[in-house]
Amino acid sequence: MPSRNHARVSHNLSVLLNSFKDRFTICQQLSLSLDGWQTIPDLCLYPQGSLSSDWLTDDDEVTVPPILVIEILSPKQNLQPLVDKIREYGRHGVKSCWLVEPATRVVSVFPALGGSRACAEGTLRDETVGIEIPLAQIFS
């Protein structure tokens, strides 16, 4: 269940990521069905032009994997299920995942190619998708 801080972080990320709207389409709570695996990430990004821009039709689920998925840890949520979910995203074609922990003000970046990197201060960099944002603004 999303909390107050979860909602604040989600909003802040949406605002910060909006500066990349010329390159990406930013979606919140989008229903995905990736090879039959159904999930709803907190935020996800698609390369600009990869989703339909037709406002007269809509889809209940999107079957194309996003380039980036962002999951935000809620206070009563366990960490391991989200880490498992991040692995699953990678298996289904997502290039990079972020795990945001509001209580510790840490964002971990998980490239699909393996490894991870935690960012606790300075600039959050995701070389896989070419995004840099000030970490402090995520938690402001």
HELIX and SHEET records of a PDB file:
HELIX    1   1 ARG A    4  LEU A   17  1                                  14    
HELIX    2   2 ASN A   18  PHE A   20  5                                   3    
HELIX    3   3 LEU A   79  ARG A   91  1                                  13    
HELIX    4   4 LEU A  135  ILE A  138  1                                   4    
SHEET    1   A 6 PHE A  24  GLN A  28  0                                        
SHEET    2   A 6 LEU A  43  PRO A  47 -1                                        
SHEET    3   A 6 LEU A  68  ILE A  72 -1                                        
SHEET    4   A 6 SER A  96  GLU A 101  1                                        
SHEET    5   A 6 VAL A 106  PRO A 111 -1                                        
SHEET    6   A 6 ARG A 117  CYS A 119 -1                                        
SHEET    1   B 2 LEU A  32  LEU A  34  0                                        
SHEET    2   B 2 TRP A  37  THR A  39 -1                                        
SHEET    1   C 2 THR A 123  ASP A 126  0                                        
SHEET    2   C 2 ILE A 131  PRO A 134 -1                                        
END                                                                             
